[in-house]
Amino acid sequence: MLKSINNIIEKNIKLVEMIGVVMRIISFTLVSWMGPESPFLFVWTFNTIDAILLTWCALIRKDSAYTLLNGFWILVGLVGIFRASGYLH
């Protein structure tokens, strides 16, 4: 299963990266425009999904800098999800 997902991503890596970048732009745009009224749980979940996509692409490309950067965003996203859910204060 993992190998087939890798193959799909590898064949479409530019498209997957573009989807991840557009997702990140959308999530930060929502927060910028809506401020405190932003749907934070949605934004953090959406942002974490794009970080997973971009990390996966960076791993396939063997790009350690972007793997680290987007891996960091996964961790930040998880904290954001827990905070927006009320599990962390």
PyMOL Python script that loads the backbone (N, CA, C, O; Angstrom):
from pymol import cmd

cmd.read_pdbstr("""\
ATOM      1  N   MET A   1       0.823  -1.199   0.000  1.00  0.00           N
ATOM      2  CA  MET A   1       0.000   0.000   0.000  1.00  0.00           C
ATOM      3  C   MET A   1       0.866   1.262   0.000  1.00  0.00           C
ATOM      4  O   MET A   1       0.656   2.161  -0.814  1.00  0.00           O
ATOM      5  N   LEU A   2       1.846   1.329   0.920  1.00  0.00           N
ATOM      6  CA  LEU A   2       2.720   2.492   1.006  1.00  0.00           C
ATOM      7  C   LEU A   2       3.502   2.687  -0.290  1.00  0.00           C
ATOM      8  O   LEU A   2       3.710   3.813  -0.741  1.00  0.00           O
ATOM      9  N   LYS A   3       3.931   1.571  -0.880  1.00  0.00           N
ATOM     10  CA  LYS A   3       4.686   1.654  -2.128  1.00  0.00           C
ATOM     11  C   LYS A   3       3.820   2.199  -3.263  1.00  0.00           C
ATOM     12  O   LYS A   3       4.295   2.978  -4.090  1.00  0.00           O
ATOM     13  N   SER A   4       2.555   1.790  -3.301  1.00  0.00           N
ATOM     14  CA  SER A   4       1.668   2.290  -4.356  1.00  0.00           C
ATOM     15  C   SER A   4       1.377   3.781  -4.168  1.00  0.00           C
ATOM     16  O   SER A   4       1.274   4.519  -5.148  1.00  0.00           O
ATOM     17  N   ILE A   5       1.245   4.228  -2.910  1.00  0.00           N
ATOM     18  CA  ILE A   5       1.045   5.658  -2.653  1.00  0.00           C
ATOM     19  C   ILE A   5       2.298   6.431  -3.070  1.00  0.00           C
ATOM     20  O   ILE A   5       2.203   7.489  -3.692  1.00  0.00           O
ATOM     21  N   ASN A   6       3.473   5.897  -2.722  1.00  0.00           N
ATOM     22  CA  ASN A   6       4.724   6.533  -3.138  1.00  0.00           C
ATOM     23  C   ASN A   6       4.795   6.650  -4.657  1.00  0.00           C
ATOM     24  O   ASN A   6       5.200   7.686  -5.185  1.00  0.00           O
ATOM     25  N   ASN A   7       4.404   5.593  -5.355  1.00  0.00           N
ATOM     26  CA  ASN A   7       4.446   5.612  -6.821  1.00  0.00           C
ATOM     27  C   ASN A   7       3.524   6.683  -7.384  1.00  0.00           C
ATOM     28  O   ASN A   7       3.894   7.402  -8.313  1.00  0.00           O
ATOM     29  N   ILE A   8       2.322   6.790  -6.822  1.00  0.00           N
ATOM     30  CA  ILE A   8       1.369   7.805  -7.286  1.00  0.00           C
ATOM     31  C   ILE A   8       1.930   9.200  -7.049  1.00  0.00           C
ATOM     32  O   ILE A   8       1.886  10.053  -7.934  1.00  0.00           O
ATOM     33  N   ILE A   9       2.456   9.426  -5.852  1.00  0.00           N
ATOM     34  CA  ILE A   9       3.012  10.743  -5.536  1.00  0.00           C
ATOM     35  C   ILE A   9       4.227  11.029  -6.420  1.00  0.00           C
ATOM     36  O   ILE A   9       4.375  12.138  -6.934  1.00  0.00           O
ATOM     37  N   GLU A  10       5.088  10.037  -6.595  1.00  0.00           N
ATOM     38  CA  GLU A  10       6.283  10.236  -7.416  1.00  0.00           C
ATOM     39  C   GLU A  10       5.926  10.592  -8.856  1.00  0.00           C
ATOM     40  O   GLU A  10       6.577  11.446  -9.457  1.00  0.00           O
ATOM     41  N   LYS A  11       4.914   9.959  -9.409  1.00  0.00           N
ATOM     42  CA  LYS A  11       4.500  10.227 -10.795  1.00  0.00           C
ATOM     43  C   LYS A  11       3.857  11.605 -10.926  1.00  0.00           C
ATOM     44  O   LYS A  11       3.879  12.205 -12.001  1.00  0.00           O
ATOM     45  N   ASN A  12       3.288  12.101  -9.840  1.00  0.00           N
ATOM     46  CA  ASN A  12       2.565  13.382  -9.866  1.00  0.00           C
ATOM     47  C   ASN A  12       3.148  14.385  -8.875  1.00  0.00           C
ATOM     48  O   ASN A  12       2.415  15.216  -8.337  1.00  0.00           O
ATOM     49  N   ILE A  13       4.445  14.319  -8.629  1.00  0.00           N
ATOM     50  CA  ILE A  13       5.046  15.078  -7.527  1.00  0.00           C
ATOM     51  C   ILE A  13       4.859  16.584  -7.669  1.00  0.00           C
ATOM     52  O   ILE A  13       4.599  17.263  -6.675  1.00  0.00           O
ATOM     53  N   LYS A  14       4.984  17.114  -8.861  1.00  0.00           N
ATOM     54  CA  LYS A  14       4.808  18.568  -9.030  1.00  0.00           C
ATOM     55  C   LYS A  14       3.372  18.989  -8.704  1.00  0.00           C
ATOM     56  O   LYS A  14       3.153  20.030  -8.085  1.00  0.00           O
ATOM     57  N   LEU A  15       2.409  18.186  -9.118  1.00  0.00           N
ATOM     58  CA  LEU A  15       1.009  18.481  -8.817  1.00  0.00           C
ATOM     59  C   LEU A  15       0.748  18.373  -7.317  1.00  0.00           C
ATOM     60  O   LEU A  15       0.084  19.236  -6.743  1.00  0.00           O
ATOM     61  N   VAL A  16       1.260  17.329  -6.680  1.00  0.00           N
ATOM     62  CA  VAL A  16       1.055  17.141  -5.233  1.00  0.00           C
ATOM     63  C   VAL A  16       1.690  18.295  -4.464  1.00  0.00           C
ATOM     64  O   VAL A  16       1.097  18.807  -3.515  1.00  0.00           O
ATOM     65  N   GLU A  17       2.894  18.708  -4.867  1.00  0.00           N
ATOM     66  CA  GLU A  17       3.540  19.845  -4.204  1.00  0.00           C
ATOM     67  C   GLU A  17       2.730  21.124  -4.396  1.00  0.00           C
ATOM     68  O   GLU A  17       2.589  21.916  -3.463  1.00  0.00           O
ATOM     69  N   MET A  18       2.201  21.328  -5.590  1.00  0.00           N
ATOM     70  CA  MET A  18       1.402  22.527  -5.843  1.00  0.00           C
ATOM     71  C   MET A  18       0.123  22.517  -5.003  1.00  0.00           C
ATOM     72  O   MET A  18      -0.287  23.550  -4.475  1.00  0.00           O
ATOM     73  N   ILE A  19      -0.495  21.358  -4.884  1.00  0.00           N
ATOM     74  CA  ILE A  19      -1.687  21.244  -4.037  1.00  0.00           C
ATOM     75  C   ILE A  19      -1.327  21.592  -2.587  1.00  0.00           C
ATOM     76  O   ILE A  19      -2.058  22.333  -1.930  1.00  0.00           O
ATOM     77  N   GLY A  20      -0.207  21.060  -2.087  1.00  0.00           N
ATOM     78  CA  GLY A  20       0.232  21.364  -0.724  1.00  0.00           C
ATOM     79  C   GLY A  20       0.504  22.841  -0.517  1.00  0.00           C
ATOM     80  O   GLY A  20       0.138  23.400   0.517  1.00  0.00           O
ATOM     81  N   VAL A  21       1.141  23.482  -1.486  1.00  0.00           N
ATOM     82  CA  VAL A  21       1.445  24.912  -1.370  1.00  0.00           C
ATOM     83  C   VAL A  21       0.158  25.739  -1.393  1.00  0.00           C
ATOM     84  O   VAL A  21       0.005  26.668  -0.599  1.00  0.00           O
ATOM     85  N   VAL A  22      -0.760  25.411  -2.291  1.00  0.00           N
ATOM     86  CA  VAL A  22      -2.032  26.142  -2.356  1.00  0.00           C
ATOM     87  C   VAL A  22      -2.818  25.941  -1.053  1.00  0.00           C
ATOM     88  O   VAL A  22      -3.439  26.881  -0.557  1.00  0.00           O
ATOM     89  N   MET A  23      -2.794  24.737  -0.504  1.00  0.00           N
ATOM     90  CA  MET A  23      -3.466  24.494   0.773  1.00  0.00           C
ATOM     91  C   MET A  23      -2.877  25.382   1.870  1.00  0.00           C
ATOM     92  O   MET A  23      -3.612  25.947   2.680  1.00  0.00           O
ATOM     93  N   ARG A  24      -1.547  25.502   1.892  1.00  0.00           N
ATOM     94  CA  ARG A  24      -0.906  26.332   2.914  1.00  0.00           C
ATOM     95  C   ARG A  24      -1.298  27.792   2.731  1.00  0.00           C
ATOM     96  O   ARG A  24      -1.569  28.489   3.709  1.00  0.00           O
ATOM     97  N   ILE A  25      -1.329  28.256   1.498  1.00  0.00           N
ATOM     98  CA  ILE A  25      -1.726  29.637   1.221  1.00  0.00           C
ATOM     99  C   ILE A  25      -3.158  29.874   1.701  1.00  0.00           C
ATOM    100  O   ILE A  25      -3.451  30.896   2.321  1.00  0.00           O
ATOM    101  N   ILE A  26      -4.036  28.931   1.413  1.00  0.00           N
ATOM    102  CA  ILE A  26      -5.438  29.064   1.833  1.00  0.00           C
ATOM    103  C   ILE A  26      -5.555  29.136   3.353  1.00  0.00           C
ATOM    104  O   ILE A  26      -6.291  29.971   3.877  1.00  0.00           O
ATOM    105  N   SER A  27      -4.838  28.271   4.062  1.00  0.00           N
ATOM    106  CA  SER A  27      -4.971  28.261   5.522  1.00  0.00           C
ATOM    107  C   SER A  27      -4.447  29.552   6.143  1.00  0.00           C
ATOM    108  O   SER A  27      -5.069  30.085   7.062  1.00  0.00           O
ATOM    109  N   PHE A  28      -3.315  30.065   5.657  1.00  0.00           N
ATOM    110  CA  PHE A  28      -2.800  31.310   6.215  1.00  0.00           C
ATOM    111  C   PHE A  28      -3.635  32.511   5.784  1.00  0.00           C
ATOM    112  O   PHE A  28      -3.730  33.490   6.524  1.00  0.00           O
ATOM    113  N   THR A  29      -4.236  32.453   4.606  1.00  0.00           N
ATOM    114  CA  THR A  29      -5.125  33.519   4.158  1.00  0.00           C
ATOM    115  C   THR A  29      -6.357  33.593   5.044  1.00  0.00           C
ATOM    116  O   THR A  29      -6.793  34.682   5.418  1.00  0.00           O
ATOM    117  N   LEU A  30      -6.923  32.435   5.383  1.00  0.00           N
ATOM    118  CA  LEU A  30      -8.087  32.419   6.280  1.00  0.00           C
ATOM    119  C   LEU A  30      -7.775  33.090   7.604  1.00  0.00           C
ATOM    120  O   LEU A  30      -8.554  33.912   8.086  1.00  0.00           O
ATOM    121  N   VAL A  31      -6.636  32.744   8.195  1.00  0.00           N
ATOM    122  CA  VAL A  31      -6.261  33.323   9.491  1.00  0.00           C
ATOM    123  C   VAL A  31      -6.007  34.817   9.345  1.00  0.00           C
ATOM    124  O   VAL A  31      -6.403  35.602  10.207  1.00  0.00           O
ATOM    125  N   SER A  32      -5.348  35.216   8.257  1.00  0.00           N
ATOM    126  CA  SER A  32      -5.054  36.639   8.049  1.00  0.00           C
ATOM    127  C   SER A  32      -6.328  37.453   7.878  1.00  0.00           C
ATOM    128  O   SER A  32      -6.442  38.545   8.435  1.00  0.00           O
ATOM    129  N   TRP A  33      -7.279  36.941   7.119  1.00  0.00           N
ATOM    130  CA  TRP A  33      -8.505  37.685   6.857  1.00  0.00           C
ATOM    131  C   TRP A  33      -9.480  37.638   8.017  1.00  0.00           C
ATOM    132  O   TRP A  33     -10.111  38.644   8.342  1.00  0.00           O
ATOM    133  N   MET A  34      -9.609  36.483   8.640  1.00  0.00           N
ATOM    134  CA  MET A  34     -10.652  36.309   9.647  1.00  0.00           C
ATOM    135  C   MET A  34     -10.182  36.585  11.067  1.00  0.00           C
ATOM    136  O   MET A  34     -11.004  36.811  11.956  1.00  0.00           O
ATOM    137  N   GLY A  35      -8.877  36.571  11.292  1.00  0.00           N
ATOM    138  CA  GLY A  35      -8.348  36.853  12.616  1.00  0.00           C
ATOM    139  C   GLY A  35      -8.901  35.894  13.661  1.00  0.00           C
ATOM    140  O   GLY A  35      -8.938  34.684  13.440  1.00  0.00           O
ATOM    141  N   PRO A  36      -9.333  36.435  14.806  1.00  0.00           N
ATOM    142  CA  PRO A  36      -9.828  35.584  15.894  1.00  0.00           C
ATOM    143  C   PRO A  36     -11.079  34.779  15.547  1.00  0.00           C
ATOM    144  O   PRO A  36     -11.390  33.805  16.233  1.00  0.00           O
ATOM    145  N   GLU A  37     -11.798  35.166  14.501  1.00  0.00           N
ATOM    146  CA  GLU A  37     -12.990  34.424  14.098  1.00  0.00           C
ATOM    147  C   GLU A  37     -12.659  33.258  13.166  1.00  0.00           C
ATOM    148  O   GLU A  37     -13.564  32.589  12.666  1.00  0.00           O
ATOM    149  N   SER A  38     -11.373  33.014  12.930  1.00  0.00           N
ATOM    150  CA  SER A  38     -10.951  31.918  12.047  1.00  0.00           C
ATOM    151  C   SER A  38     -11.403  30.572  12.607  1.00  0.00           C
ATOM    152  O   SER A  38     -11.427  30.374  13.822  1.00  0.00           O
ATOM    153  N   PRO A  39     -11.758  29.654  11.719  1.00  0.00           N
ATOM    154  CA  PRO A  39     -12.087  28.296  12.175  1.00  0.00           C
ATOM    155  C   PRO A  39     -10.777  27.540  12.460  1.00  0.00           C
ATOM    156  O   PRO A  39     -10.308  26.755  11.635  1.00  0.00           O
ATOM    157  N   PHE A  40     -10.202  27.792  13.637  1.00  0.00           N
ATOM    158  CA  PHE A  40      -8.838  27.347  13.921  1.00  0.00           C
ATOM    159  C   PHE A  40      -8.647  25.839  13.815  1.00  0.00           C
ATOM    160  O   PHE A  40      -7.610  25.390  13.326  1.00  0.00           O
ATOM    161  N   LEU A  41      -9.607  25.057  14.254  1.00  0.00           N
ATOM    162  CA  LEU A  41      -9.447  23.602  14.144  1.00  0.00           C
ATOM    163  C   LEU A  41      -9.348  23.197  12.673  1.00  0.00           C
ATOM    164  O   LEU A  41      -8.506  22.375  12.309  1.00  0.00           O
ATOM    165  N   PHE A  42     -10.201  23.769  11.835  1.00  0.00           N
ATOM    166  CA  PHE A  42     -10.131  23.492  10.400  1.00  0.00           C
ATOM    167  C   PHE A  42      -8.792  23.940   9.822  1.00  0.00           C
ATOM    168  O   PHE A  42      -8.147  23.199   9.080  1.00  0.00           O
ATOM    169  N   VAL A  43      -8.380  25.156  10.168  1.00  0.00           N
ATOM    170  CA  VAL A  43      -7.125  25.703   9.629  1.00  0.00           C
ATOM    171  C   VAL A  43      -5.950  24.832  10.025  1.00  0.00           C
ATOM    172  O   VAL A  43      -5.114  24.508   9.182  1.00  0.00           O
ATOM    173  N   TRP A  44      -5.868  24.443  11.299  1.00  0.00           N
ATOM    174  CA  TRP A  44      -4.738  23.624  11.735  1.00  0.00           C
ATOM    175  C   TRP A  44      -4.769  22.238  11.107  1.00  0.00           C
ATOM    176  O   TRP A  44      -3.722  21.692  10.759  1.00  0.00           O
ATOM    177  N   THR A  45      -5.939  21.675  10.962  1.00  0.00           N
ATOM    178  CA  THR A  45      -6.045  20.362  10.319  1.00  0.00           C
ATOM    179  C   THR A  45      -5.639  20.451   8.859  1.00  0.00           C
ATOM    180  O   THR A  45      -4.871  19.623   8.371  1.00  0.00           O
ATOM    181  N   PHE A  46      -6.152  21.451   8.166  1.00  0.00           N
ATOM    182  CA  PHE A  46      -5.831  21.669   6.755  1.00  0.00           C
ATOM    183  C   PHE A  46      -4.335  21.900   6.581  1.00  0.00           C
ATOM    184  O   PHE A  46      -3.713  21.349   5.673  1.00  0.00           O
ATOM    185  N   ASN A  47      -3.755  22.731   7.472  1.00  0.00           N
ATOM    186  CA  ASN A  47      -2.329  23.044   7.412  1.00  0.00           C
ATOM    187  C   ASN A  47      -1.473  21.816   7.710  1.00  0.00           C
ATOM    188  O   ASN A  47      -0.405  21.656   7.120  1.00  0.00           O
ATOM    189  N   THR A  48      -1.914  20.966   8.598  1.00  0.00           N
ATOM    190  CA  THR A  48      -1.167  19.750   8.921  1.00  0.00           C
ATOM    191  C   THR A  48      -1.214  18.764   7.756  1.00  0.00           C
ATOM    192  O   THR A  48      -0.223  18.089   7.478  1.00  0.00           O
ATOM    193  N   ILE A  49      -2.346  18.676   7.079  1.00  0.00           N
ATOM    194  CA  ILE A  49      -2.446  17.803   5.906  1.00  0.00           C
ATOM    195  C   ILE A  49      -1.501  18.290   4.813  1.00  0.00           C
ATOM    196  O   ILE A  49      -0.829  17.481   4.174  1.00  0.00           O
ATOM    197  N   ASP A  50      -1.441  19.606   4.588  1.00  0.00           N
ATOM    198  CA  ASP A  50      -0.515  20.087   3.561  1.00  0.00           C
ATOM    199  C   ASP A  50       0.928  19.841   3.970  1.00  0.00           C
ATOM    200  O   ASP A  50       1.772  19.562   3.117  1.00  0.00           O
ATOM    201  N   ALA A  51       1.226  19.940   5.261  1.00  0.00           N
ATOM    202  CA  ALA A  51       2.585  19.651   5.724  1.00  0.00           C
ATOM    203  C   ALA A  51       2.948  18.181   5.498  1.00  0.00           C
ATOM    204  O   ALA A  51       4.087  17.865   5.153  1.00  0.00           O
ATOM    205  N   ILE A  52       1.986  17.294   5.693  1.00  0.00           N
ATOM    206  CA  ILE A  52       2.224  15.870   5.437  1.00  0.00           C
ATOM    207  C   ILE A  52       2.510  15.643   3.954  1.00  0.00           C
ATOM    208  O   ILE A  52       3.450  14.932   3.600  1.00  0.00           O
ATOM    209  N   LEU A  53       1.696  16.250   3.091  1.00  0.00           N
ATOM    210  CA  LEU A  53       1.927  16.118   1.644  1.00  0.00           C
ATOM    211  C   LEU A  53       3.315  16.633   1.248  1.00  0.00           C
ATOM    212  O   LEU A  53       4.051  15.971   0.517  1.00  0.00           O
ATOM    213  N   LEU A  54       3.656  17.824   1.744  1.00  0.00           N
ATOM    214  CA  LEU A  54       4.938  18.423   1.367  1.00  0.00           C
ATOM    215  C   LEU A  54       6.125  17.671   1.970  1.00  0.00           C
ATOM    216  O   LEU A  54       7.183  17.582   1.346  1.00  0.00           O
ATOM    217  N   THR A  55       5.959  17.140   3.160  1.00  0.00           N
ATOM    218  CA  THR A  55       7.028  16.331   3.763  1.00  0.00           C
ATOM    219  C   THR A  55       7.243  15.061   2.957  1.00  0.00           C
ATOM    220  O   THR A  55       8.380  14.663   2.702  1.00  0.00           O
ATOM    221  N   TRP A  56       6.156  14.431   2.562  1.00  0.00           N
ATOM    222  CA  TRP A  56       6.240  13.205   1.772  1.00  0.00           C
ATOM    223  C   TRP A  56       6.980  13.470   0.460  1.00  0.00           C
ATOM    224  O   TRP A  56       7.843  12.690   0.058  1.00  0.00           O
ATOM    225  N   CYS A  57       6.637  14.572  -0.199  1.00  0.00           N
ATOM    226  CA  CYS A  57       7.317  14.941  -1.448  1.00  0.00           C
ATOM    227  C   CYS A  57       8.803  15.197  -1.202  1.00  0.00           C
ATOM    228  O   CYS A  57       9.648  14.759  -1.982  1.00  0.00           O
ATOM    229  N   ALA A  58       9.118  15.904  -0.119  1.00  0.00           N
ATOM    230  CA  ALA A  58      10.514  16.198   0.202  1.00  0.00           C
ATOM    231  C   ALA A  58      11.289  14.919   0.494  1.00  0.00           C
ATOM    232  O   ALA A  58      12.457  14.806   0.123  1.00  0.00           O
ATOM    233  N   LEU A  59      10.654  13.960   1.153  1.00  0.00           N
ATOM    234  CA  LEU A  59      11.310  12.676   1.414  1.00  0.00           C
ATOM    235  C   LEU A  59      11.602  11.935   0.106  1.00  0.00           C
ATOM    236  O   LEU A  59      12.684  11.375  -0.069  1.00  0.00           O
ATOM    237  N   ILE A  60      10.636  11.936  -0.802  1.00  0.00           N
ATOM    238  CA  ILE A  60      10.839  11.277  -2.092  1.00  0.00           C
ATOM    239  C   ILE A  60      11.975  11.950  -2.857  1.00  0.00           C
ATOM    240  O   ILE A  60      12.784  11.276  -3.495  1.00  0.00           O
ATOM    241  N   ARG A  61      12.032  13.275  -2.791  1.00  0.00           N
ATOM    242  CA  ARG A  61      13.093  14.028  -3.477  1.00  0.00           C
ATOM    243  C   ARG A  61      14.432  13.964  -2.732  1.00  0.00           C
ATOM    244  O   ARG A  61      15.459  14.411  -3.242  1.00  0.00           O
ATOM    245  N   LYS A  62      14.404  13.403  -1.522  1.00  0.00           N
ATOM    246  CA  LYS A  62      15.599  13.347  -0.659  1.00  0.00           C
ATOM    247  C   LYS A  62      16.131  14.759  -0.356  1.00  0.00           C
ATOM    248  O   LYS A  62      17.337  15.006  -0.364  1.00  0.00           O
ATOM    249  N   ASP A  63      15.197  15.661  -0.094  1.00  0.00           N
ATOM    250  CA  ASP A  63      15.516  17.052   0.218  1.00  0.00           C
ATOM    251  C   ASP A  63      15.420  17.232   1.734  1.00  0.00           C
ATOM    252  O   ASP A  63      14.336  17.436   2.282  1.00  0.00           O
ATOM    253  N   SER A  64      16.563  17.152   2.392  1.00  0.00           N
ATOM    254  CA  SER A  64      16.559  17.160   3.857  1.00  0.00           C
ATOM    255  C   SER A  64      16.081  18.486   4.445  1.00  0.00           C
ATOM    256  O   SER A  64      15.435  18.491   5.492  1.00  0.00           O
ATOM    257  N   ALA A  65      16.382  19.605   3.798  1.00  0.00           N
ATOM    258  CA  ALA A  65      15.959  20.902   4.339  1.00  0.00           C
ATOM    259  C   ALA A  65      14.435  21.010   4.352  1.00  0.00           C
ATOM    260  O   ALA A  65      13.857  21.418   5.360  1.00  0.00           O
ATOM    261  N   TYR A  66      13.783  20.656   3.260  1.00  0.00           N
ATOM    262  CA  TYR A  66      12.323  20.755   3.216  1.00  0.00           C
ATOM    263  C   TYR A  66      11.651  19.631   4.002  1.00  0.00           C
ATOM    264  O   TYR A  66      10.528  19.795   4.478  1.00  0.00           O
ATOM    265  N   THR A  67      12.323  18.506   4.141  1.00  0.00           N
ATOM    266  CA  THR A  67      11.798  17.453   5.010  1.00  0.00           C
ATOM    267  C   THR A  67      11.758  17.959   6.451  1.00  0.00           C
ATOM    268  O   THR A  67      10.759  17.781   7.147  1.00  0.00           O
ATOM    269  N   LEU A  68      12.836  18.584   6.892  1.00  0.00           N
ATOM    270  CA  LEU A  68      12.896  19.136   8.240  1.00  0.00           C
ATOM    271  C   LEU A  68      11.867  20.254   8.427  1.00  0.00           C
ATOM    272  O   LEU A  68      11.131  20.264   9.414  1.00  0.00           O
ATOM    273  N   LEU A  69      11.815  21.193   7.479  1.00  0.00           N
ATOM    274  CA  LEU A  69      10.895  22.322   7.587  1.00  0.00           C
ATOM    275  C   LEU A  69       9.445  21.854   7.661  1.00  0.00           C
ATOM    276  O   LEU A  69       8.700  22.281   8.543  1.00  0.00           O
ATOM    277  N   ASN A  70       9.046  20.986   6.749  1.00  0.00           N
ATOM    278  CA  ASN A  70       7.655  20.555   6.727  1.00  0.00           C
ATOM    279  C   ASN A  70       7.357  19.552   7.835  1.00  0.00           C
ATOM    280  O   ASN A  70       6.224  19.479   8.312  1.00  0.00           O
ATOM    281  N   GLY A  71       8.359  18.777   8.252  1.00  0.00           N
ATOM    282  CA  GLY A  71       8.183  17.921   9.421  1.00  0.00           C
ATOM    283  C   GLY A  71       7.918  18.754  10.668  1.00  0.00           C
ATOM    284  O   GLY A  71       7.097  18.388  11.509  1.00  0.00           O
ATOM    285  N   PHE A  72       8.619  19.874  10.776  1.00  0.00           N
ATOM    286  CA  PHE A  72       8.376  20.816  11.861  1.00  0.00           C
ATOM    287  C   PHE A  72       6.938  21.321  11.810  1.00  0.00           C
ATOM    288  O   PHE A  72       6.290  21.434  12.851  1.00  0.00           O
ATOM    289  N   TRP A  73       6.418  21.632  10.594  1.00  0.00           N
ATOM    290  CA  TRP A  73       5.056  22.124  10.454  1.00  0.00           C
ATOM    291  C   TRP A  73       4.035  21.066  10.845  1.00  0.00           C
ATOM    292  O   TRP A  73       2.943  21.397  11.308  1.00  0.00           O
ATOM    293  N   ILE A  74       4.381  19.797  10.662  1.00  0.00           N
ATOM    294  CA  ILE A  74       3.488  18.732  11.128  1.00  0.00           C
ATOM    295  C   ILE A  74       3.358  18.807  12.649  1.00  0.00           C
ATOM    296  O   ILE A  74       2.254  18.750  13.190  1.00  0.00           O
ATOM    297  N   LEU A  75       4.486  18.936  13.326  1.00  0.00           N
ATOM    298  CA  LEU A  75       4.465  19.023  14.792  1.00  0.00           C
ATOM    299  C   LEU A  75       3.710  20.267  15.266  1.00  0.00           C
ATOM    300  O   LEU A  75       2.901  20.191  16.191  1.00  0.00           O
ATOM    301  N   VAL A  76       3.975  21.407  14.632  1.00  0.00           N
ATOM    302  CA  VAL A  76       3.266  22.638  14.980  1.00  0.00           C
ATOM    303  C   VAL A  76       1.767  22.454  14.742  1.00  0.00           C
ATOM    304  O   VAL A  76       0.947  22.888  15.551  1.00  0.00           O
ATOM    305  N   GLY A  77       1.417  21.811  13.634  1.00  0.00           N
ATOM    306  CA  GLY A  77       0.013  21.565  13.314  1.00  0.00           C
ATOM    307  C   GLY A  77      -0.671  20.686  14.337  1.00  0.00           C
ATOM    308  O   GLY A  77      -1.816  20.936  14.714  1.00  0.00           O
ATOM    309  N   LEU A  78       0.031  19.649  14.792  1.00  0.00           N
ATOM    310  CA  LEU A  78      -0.553  18.773  15.809  1.00  0.00           C
ATOM    311  C   LEU A  78      -0.816  19.528  17.106  1.00  0.00           C
ATOM    312  O   LEU A  78      -1.854  19.343  17.741  1.00  0.00           O
ATOM    313  N   VAL A  79       0.129  20.380  17.496  1.00  0.00           N
ATOM    314  CA  VAL A  79      -0.082  21.212  18.688  1.00  0.00           C
ATOM    315  C   VAL A  79      -1.285  22.131  18.465  1.00  0.00           C
ATOM    316  O   VAL A  79      -2.124  22.289  19.352  1.00  0.00           O
ATOM    317  N   GLY A  80      -1.365  22.734  17.280  1.00  0.00           N
ATOM    318  CA  GLY A  80      -2.497  23.605  16.957  1.00  0.00           C
ATOM    319  C   GLY A  80      -3.823  22.875  17.000  1.00  0.00           C
ATOM    320  O   GLY A  80      -4.814  23.407  17.499  1.00  0.00           O
ATOM    321  N   ILE A  81      -3.846  21.654  16.479  1.00  0.00           N
ATOM    322  CA  ILE A  81      -5.069  20.853  16.502  1.00  0.00           C
ATOM    323  C   ILE A  81      -5.487  20.557  17.946  1.00  0.00           C
ATOM    324  O   ILE A  81      -6.657  20.699  18.299  1.00  0.00           O
ATOM    325  N   PHE A  82      -4.524  20.144  18.776  1.00  0.00           N
ATOM    326  CA  PHE A  82      -4.847  19.859  20.179  1.00  0.00           C
ATOM    327  C   PHE A  82      -5.307  21.107  20.922  1.00  0.00           C
ATOM    328  O   PHE A  82      -6.212  21.041  21.753  1.00  0.00           O
ATOM    329  N   ARG A  83      -4.684  22.241  20.625  1.00  0.00           N
ATOM    330  CA  ARG A  83      -5.100  23.491  21.288  1.00  0.00           C
ATOM    331  C   ARG A  83      -6.477  23.919  20.827  1.00  0.00           C
ATOM    332  O   ARG A  83      -7.313  24.307  21.643  1.00  0.00           O
ATOM    333  N   ALA A  84      -6.726  23.852  19.520  1.00  0.00           N
ATOM    334  CA  ALA A  84      -8.033  24.255  18.995  1.00  0.00           C
ATOM    335  C   ALA A  84      -9.143  23.315  19.467  1.00  0.00           C
ATOM    336  O   ALA A  84     -10.304  23.714  19.563  1.00  0.00           O
ATOM    337  N   SER A  85      -8.780  22.063  19.761  1.00  0.00           N
ATOM    338  CA  SER A  85      -9.747  21.091  20.264  1.00  0.00           C
ATOM    339  C   SER A  85      -9.992  21.225  21.757  1.00  0.00           C
ATOM    340  O   SER A  85     -10.919  20.622  22.297  1.00  0.00           O
ATOM    341  N   GLY A  86      -9.155  22.021  22.426  1.00  0.00           N
ATOM    342  CA  GLY A  86      -9.311  22.215  23.866  1.00  0.00           C
ATOM    343  C   GLY A  86      -8.557  21.217  24.729  1.00  0.00           C
ATOM    344  O   GLY A  86      -8.728  21.193  25.948  1.00  0.00           O
ATOM    345  N   TYR A  87      -7.720  20.390  24.103  1.00  0.00           N
ATOM    346  CA  TYR A  87      -6.952  19.405  24.872  1.00  0.00           C
ATOM    347  C   TYR A  87      -5.710  20.013  25.506  1.00  0.00           C
ATOM    348  O   TYR A  87      -5.221  19.504  26.515  1.00  0.00           O
ATOM    349  N   LEU A  88      -5.194  21.089  24.933  1.00  0.00           N
ATOM    350  CA  LEU A  88      -4.046  21.798  25.500  1.00  0.00           C
ATOM    351  C   LEU A  88      -4.462  23.253  25.745  1.00  0.00           C
ATOM    352  O   LEU A  88      -5.212  23.834  24.962  1.00  0.00           O
ATOM    353  N   HIS A  89      -3.974  23.817  26.817  1.00  0.00           N
ATOM    354  CA  HIS A  89      -4.336  25.216  27.131  1.00  0.00           C
ATOM    355  C   HIS A  89      -3.104  26.065  27.169  1.00  0.00           C
ATOM    356  O   HIS A  89      -3.192  27.268  27.415  1.00  0.00           O
TER     357      HIS A  89
END
""", "prot")
cmd.dss("prot")
cmd.show_as("cartoon", "prot")
cmd.util.cbc("prot")
cmd.orient("prot")
